[in-house]
Amino acid sequence: MSDTETRPLRFAPHLERLPPSAIREICRLVAQPDLRSLAGGWPDPAVFPTDDVRRILDEDLPRHGHQALQYGVTEGLIELREILAREAAREGLRLTVDHLMLTHGSQQAMDLTAAAFLDPGDVAIVGCPTYMGGTGAFATVGAEVVGVPVDAEGIDPDALHRRLRTLAARRRPARVVYVIPNFQNPDGSVLPLERRRALVELADRYGFVILEDDPYGALRYDGAPLPSLAALDTAGRVILARSFSKTISPGLRMAWVAAAPPVIRQLGVIKQYRDSCSGNLAQQVVLGFFRRGLFEPYLERLRVHYRAKRDRMLEALDRHFPRTARWNRATGGFFVWITLPDDLDGEALLQEALRRKVAFVPGRPFHCDGSGRNTIRLSFSQSDDASIDAAVADLGAALRDLAARPRPSLAPVPGTKPKTRTAAKRGPRRAAGPARKPKTRPGRKPAGRRR
Ligand SMILES: Cc1ncc(COP(=O)(O)O)c(C=O)c1O
């Protein structure tokens, strides 16, 4: 082992662009027993379907154990893929088993997409901000990750178009664009129908692939669902990834990817060399849910459960947060995204909050260009009502304390900018979701307040 002291290990140079995930780092802190965490976007273990899983295993293992405990085909159990194709038809997605592959979490769908479409130095475009799992998957294969502004309605197609034109003029065409159209992690934005159409048209015109990552779409608390980009795509350029991590359980590591059959074939060949196949036991559990008709009623229970938590957090923010901050309404998913006044730093607020035993995720790591220092992400998914109230109250107090303190201006810190670029400065945010009823408070102009 001491060899490395004299001859240092050489990691692939492009991995220098790969920062450790800020969420994972903070989740390490969260292990402290007395810390109240609004950090991780993990599902609430209180609603894990433990009894259903036990029943499925008890009943199905004796009959299907020979298959469940064996290697399986790379694409996944055919019966499960048939069911997923039938389910997808209900939302206008025309799929056969050849359009579908089970993956080890949707993180694997991102990794496979990166491996299939990106060479080192190729350009992948992500929203700014976006989930760092996507950014990281592209960075691990040595792609250049370019950010495009996201506003309250998700990725901005006009800014994307401008960026695509510039890249094409420099003979650096974008190969992959990563989009989370429903309740994006971290900012909860939902891409409207016109933007979905615009993105699909741009993909066709500029010849890139859209990776549509949709782990939260089933957890909608307000409004009606919108068609997926995959349902709008006629050119076979969209790869849709859906996950059971935020619904049944992330411990199963079960997700699926839908794409044109040649794309699935290519992803399948790569998967063969990555992990041979997804776990058959976990697939049997998911299959057991669908065979018994348990999935849809369970989803309905989850929506009720998380909607109540979302409401609790919004009420607590209204009560305890200063009016200088603004936040989204979170019409689905797990997150409330808060924009602090320009001169406040989310990372400084985290230090202040940790002293009060509250954790959250600062917004900057979700921005591939190092911007977003005055943003933070709160998750309401795991905390109970009392903890949400207390943690938000303490965070509000931490914010007031920080705001009252003299502080340096938020100029970029030299040397901290990652080697990724953004297309343009982020445009102004508008409140996500339906407009909130303005509050009448003396001396305030509610119309100008944005969340
Ligand atoms: C937007 C987004 N995509 C993908 C994932 C990873 O999901 P999975 O557990 O299916 O790999 C997450 C998890 O937090 C996420 O927020």
The ligand as a Gaussian input file, in Angstrom:
#p B3LYP/6-31G(d) Opt

LIG

0 1
 C      -33.787000      14.560000     -10.198000
 C      -33.270000      13.264000      -9.693000
 N      -32.928000      12.318000     -10.585000
 C      -32.463000      11.124000     -10.183000
 C      -32.320000      10.829000      -8.851000
 C      -31.749000       9.478000      -8.476000
 O      -32.751000       8.554000      -8.414000
 P      -32.466000       6.987000      -8.312000
 O      -32.555000       6.641000      -6.873000
 O      -33.552000       6.377000      -9.133000
 O      -31.111000       6.717000      -8.874000
 C      -32.673000      11.761000      -7.897000
 C      -32.510000      11.455000      -6.467000
 O      -32.552000      12.290000      -5.618000
 C      -33.172000      13.022000      -8.329000
 O      -33.532000      13.957000      -7.470000

